[in-house]
Amino acid sequence: MIPNILSIAGSDPSGGAGIQADIKAISACGGYAMAAITALTVQNTCGVRDVQMMAPDFVSAQIRALRDDIRIDAVKIGMLGTAAIIESVAQALDGLAVPIVLDPVMVAKGGDRLLQADAVAALRALLPRASVITPNLPEAADLLGETEATTPKAMEAQARALQASGVEAVMLKGGHLGGAESPDLLASDQSLIWLPGPRHVTDKTHGTGCTLSSALATCLGHGLPMAQAVARAKAYIAAAIAGADALNVGRGHGPTHHFHKLKGQP
């Protein structure tokens, strides 16, 4: 059975991140993609120029319309933007017993803030609703109100601290550590599982967080256990980054190659 995966996120007209990246990743991983849009952005690979947030009631109406008609097997939550939208999404998902992947989108690759500062507390309150969250190191530090982790030991401590907030599992992305490796960490139940991987030296990393979380939601929608789903999603994003040189998109941070398994010919 092909799982139906709902992405709740903002739109990126350049196609590399947000809803557009989510739809590509979900499709590439064997799911049927649906979308509830939280924000329209004016951006390209060089940066974000403007953001227009959707009305909270409009966001929740999109979700309710889908729930009224279509079986939802997993949810990915990305850019939410404001406390009001966070609260509307939480209410619209109430009672939906499926895996929920929360990617705490807070700052864009170019440094533009995508979550209002006064909405961080509301996002923290949403964490217990998630099956797994996928923060990078700056996002984890922001959620905890701590300094950014710079060592594997500090990553373990912050993953455990995030898990203590009520979320079932934490996939803490270690790409900001630097070095030849790009290690991620899964904190789930009582276990800490390191997922090592080589770092691909490239500037084509636009939308990596969106892509990874969407792939993870799709793997969970297929019924895979958490550890297996995380490993498969990490392998997918690594291959998408490695294959990104086949694309020629923009002058800034280019996108990953979501359909890297295709040969580029019809």
N, C-alpha and C positions, 0 to 999 in steps of 0.2 A: 504493500500500500504506500502510495506517495503521501508524505505528511504535508499538512497545510500549516505554513509558518507565517505568523503575523509579525511584521516589523513596525514598531512605533518610533518614529524618528523624524529628523528634518530632511529637507531636500537639498541636494547638491547638484546644481545644473551642469557642473563639469563631469559628472558621472562617476567620480572616483570614490566618493564617500557617501554617507547618509543613506537615504532610501534607495537611491540608484545602485550603490554598492551592495546594499543588503539584498535587493532583488537578484542581482547577478550571482552573489555568493550562495544564496538559498537555492537558486536554480541549478548552479554548478554542482551543488552537493546533493541533488536529487529531491528537492522539496518543491512545493507549489507556494510561491511568494505572494503575500498580501501586504498592504501598507495602510497605516493611519499616519497622516502627515502632521507633525507638530509645528513645523516652521518652514518658511521659504527663505532661502539665503541667496545673496548675490555674491558668488565666489567663483574662482578658477583655481588653477594649481598654484598660483602665486599668493593667494590669500582671500580672506572674507571681506567684502566691501559693505554689505548691509545684511540685516536679518529682519524678517517680518514674522513675528510669532502668530500662530493661529489662536483664535478664541478658545479658551478651555472647553466650553460647551461643544464647540465644533469638533474638537479632538475626541472627546468622549462619545459624541454622536457617531463618528466614524467607527469606533470600536464596537459600540452597541449594534450598529447595523450589521457588522460582520458576524457578531455573536448570534444575532437573530436568525442567520441564514446558513452559516458555514461552520463545519467542524474545525476547531482550532487545535492543533496538536502541540504547538510550542509557540512561545512569544519571545521576541528580542526587543528590548527597550534601549533606545539610543538617546539622542538629543531631546531633552525635555524643556530646558530653557528657563522656566519660571516655576515658582512654588505653586501657582494656581493650576498650571498644566500638570504638574506632578500629582497634585491632589485629585484632579479630574481623571487622570489615567488610573490611579489606584482605585478609585470608585468604579470605573468602567470595567476593570478586571476582577472586581470582587466576585468570589465564588468560582472562578475559572481554575480548575484543578489540572493544570498542565505545567511542564517545565517553563520557567521564566528566566531568561538570561538578561541581566542588566549591565549594560556598558555605560559607566558613568561619564558621559561626554561632558567635559567641563571647559576644555581649552582646545582650539583648533591647532593643527600642525604649525601654522604660521604664528601662533601666539594669541590669536583673537579669542576672547572669552565667550563661550557659548552657553554658559550657565550663570545666571545672575547670582551675585555674591550672597544675596539674602535667600536664595533658594537651596543653598547647600544643606541647611538643617532639614528642609523638607525631603531632600534626596536621601539623607541619612535615615529618615523615618521610613522610606520606601524599601530599604535594604532587606528587612525581614520577609518581604513579599517575594524575594528572588530565590530561585534555586541555586544560582551561581552568579557572581559578579566578576567583571573582567577589567579591573582598573590597571592602568600603568602606574609607575612609581609616583609621579607627581599627583595623579588623581587619588591614589591611596593616601598620600600624605595630607592632601586637602580634606579628604573625608574624615581623617583621624585628628586633624588639627595638629599634626606633628611635622618635623622636618623630613625631607625625602630620604628614603633608604638608599644607602650607598654600598652596602655589603649584603651577601647572601643571608647572613645571620639577622641583619636588620629586616630583610624581606620576610623571613620566617616570623619574626615578632609582629610585623604589621599585618601579615596575612591572618595570624591568629587573632589579633585585635579586631580586625574586620569581621572575622567569623563570629566573634563574641557579640557582635551587634545584632545577631539573629539570623544572618544569611546562612544557608545550608553549606555552601562551598564558595571558595574564593580562588579564582585563577589570577594570580598576580603576575603581571608581565614585566620581565626584567630587562627589556631592551635598553633602558636608560642607564644601566650599569656601565656600559661601555665594554671594550675588550673584544676579543675574537669570538666569544660565545654570546648567545642571546638566550639566557636561561629563564624559563617561566616556572612558576611554583603553584601547585594545586594543594590547597588546604581543604580537606574534606573529612568529615567525621573526626577521628583521632589521628589521621595520617597526614603527613606532609610528603608530597611526591614532586620531585624535581623533574622538569622536562627540558633537558639540555638541547641545544641546537646551534649550529654555526651561524654567525652573523653574515648576512649578505650585504656587502658594501655597495649601497645604491642610494640615490635620492628619490627613488620611485616608491615612496611609502605612504602616499596620500590615501587615507581611508583604511589603513591596516586594522585599526581597532574595530571599525564597523564590520569589516569583512570577517575578521576572526569571530566576533560575537555572533554574527549571523550564521556562520558555518557551524558554530557550536550549538546554536538553537536547532538547526536542522538535524544535526547528529543526535541530539536528545529527542527530537521529534520522531526520528527513526527508531527510538527505543533503546539506544545504546546506553550502557551504564556511564556514570559521570566521568570516571577516569579514562575510559576508552573514547568517549566523545571528545574530551579535552585533547587527548593525544591526536585524534584524527583531525580535529579542527586546527591544531598547531601545524600539523603536516601540510594541511591545505594552504594555510596562509604563507608558510615557508616556500612552498612551490609557486604560489602566486607572486611572491616577491622575486623569487629567482627567475621567473619567466617574464618579468615586467619589461626587460630590455627589448622584447619583441614589439612593444608599443611605442608610439611617438606622440605623446599627448602633453601639450603645454610646456612652459619654460620654467616652472617651479618644481614643487614636489609632485612628480607624476604618479599616476595610479598604479596599483598592482594589476596583474593580469588574471582576472577572475576565471577566465576560460582558457587557462594555460594548457589544458589537455587537448584542446582543439588545435589543428594545424594551420588555421588561418585561411583555409580555402573552402569554398562552398562545395 
